[in-house]
Amino acid sequence: MDPVISLREAQATLGSRPVLRGIDLTVHRGEVVALLGANGSGKSTAVRSVIGQVPLSGGSVELFGKPLKRFKDWGRVGYVPQRTTASSGVPATVREVVASGRLSRSKFRLPSKADRAAVDGAIELVGLADRAKDSVNALSGGQHQRVLIARALAADPELLIMDEPMAGVDIASQEILATTLRAQVERGATVLLVLHELGPLEPLIDRAVVLRDGCCVHDGPPPKAVGQHALPGHDHVHPHSANEPIRTGLLT
Ligand SMILES: Nc1ncnc2c1ncn2[C@@H]1O[C@H](COP(=O)(O)OP(=O)(O)OP(=O)(O)O)[C@@H](O)[C@H]1O
């Protein structure tokens, strides 16, 4: 098995708070792994440490078998940050934002025919072809999310890391994204997803890793949703106190 992500004994402190307290997370080539856990359990921090946005205070990260410090091949990695807007304050069209995701592949030369086709293909995949020339400022929250996903797909990444890609996306669009992701997996992509609910992605998930208070408490088959959490359309974030058992909606 060929590890694409290896996080070993990862520790991170934000402010004065220990947020990752010795996490092991390995994602092998071609696997689809869901990172689950209550609000504040450290999921975003874990994925941000994988791409070098959060420095580790202990432990190590490797990407494609290389220590993060020596990893330079960012065109192989697509990242969708936790819900944010695709707009940077500078007016940009959907196409321009998605094309920015191709820069790591096109090495800042003029875009080739293949670059343009990849950008168009990514926009098509997320169902925004008719909005390609619109300003991202004119999009809804869920459409922004789809632009960010298209931006990550534009470089044809071998590894896709997505932080709650379904947040705020309606069921119909979730189905579109599930189909998009299935196509990526079929072409051999490796995927790490932070999720609250597996929803339409459930059939794609090979393994689930559950965090609690910065520690890994489960690494294995995805837990089955039961009760109201299994209902289609169930999509809410649970308020969690530190002493409450984890109820991700998947474990109960
Ligand atoms: N920049 C920061 N400075 C200080 N503490 C932070 C910072 N970012 C996150 N934290 C804290 O780290 C903990 C983990 O945050 P993180 O965003 O990784 O959780 P999460 O599991 O992704 O949560 P959610 O499901 O709400 O997105 C939280 O307690 C949070 O308050």
The ligand as a MOL file (V3000), in Angstrom:
LIG
                    3D

  0  0  0     0  0            999 V3000
M  V30 BEGIN CTAB
M  V30 COUNTS 31 33 0 0 0
M  V30 BEGIN ATOM
M  V30 1 N -6.4650 30.2120 15.0340 0
M  V30 2 C -6.8270 29.6020 16.1730 0
M  V30 3 N -6.4120 30.0620 17.3720 0
M  V30 4 C -6.7600 29.4340 18.5160 0
M  V30 5 N -7.5420 28.3440 18.5760 0
M  V30 6 C -7.9770 27.8560 17.4140 0
M  V30 7 C -7.6680 28.4450 16.1480 0
M  V30 8 N -8.2590 27.7210 15.1560 0
M  V30 9 C -8.9400 26.7310 15.7770 0
M  V30 10 N -8.7690 26.8140 17.1210 0
M  V30 11 C -9.3320 25.9020 18.1180 0
M  V30 12 O -8.8900 24.6050 17.8190 0
M  V30 13 C -9.9090 23.6540 18.0780 0
M  V30 14 C -10.1010 22.7750 16.8460 0
M  V30 15 O -10.5660 23.5760 15.7670 0
M  V30 16 P -10.8470 22.9410 14.3480 0
M  V30 17 O -11.2910 24.0680 13.4530 0
M  V30 18 O -9.6870 22.1270 13.9280 0
M  V30 19 O -12.0670 21.9790 14.6820 0
M  V30 20 P -13.0610 21.1740 13.7310 0
M  V30 21 O -13.0790 19.7680 14.2410 0
M  V30 22 O -12.6780 21.3760 12.3060 0
M  V30 23 O -14.4470 21.8760 14.0600 0
M  V30 24 P -15.7610 22.2190 13.1560 0
M  V30 25 O -16.5170 20.9290 13.0110 0
M  V30 26 O -16.4910 23.1960 14.0130 0
M  V30 27 O -15.2740 22.8100 11.8680 0
M  V30 28 C -11.1390 24.4480 18.4740 0
M  V30 29 O -11.2750 24.3950 19.8660 0
M  V30 30 C -10.8320 25.8450 18.0230 0
M  V30 31 O -11.4060 26.7920 18.8750 0
M  V30 END ATOM
M  V30 BEGIN BOND
M  V30 1 1 1 2
M  V30 2 1 2 3
M  V30 3 2 2 7
M  V30 4 2 3 4
M  V30 5 1 4 5
M  V30 6 2 5 6
M  V30 7 1 6 7
M  V30 8 1 6 10
M  V30 9 1 7 8
M  V30 10 2 8 9
M  V30 11 1 9 10
M  V30 12 1 10 11
M  V30 13 1 11 12
M  V30 14 1 11 30
M  V30 15 1 12 13
M  V30 16 1 13 14
M  V30 17 1 13 28
M  V30 18 1 14 15
M  V30 19 1 15 16
M  V30 20 2 16 17
M  V30 21 1 16 18
M  V30 22 1 16 19
M  V30 23 1 19 20
M  V30 24 2 20 21
M  V30 25 1 20 22
M  V30 26 1 20 23
M  V30 27 1 23 24
M  V30 28 2 24 25
M  V30 29 1 24 26
M  V30 30 1 24 27
M  V30 31 1 28 29
M  V30 32 1 28 30
M  V30 33 1 30 31
M  V30 END BOND
M  V30 END CTAB
M  END
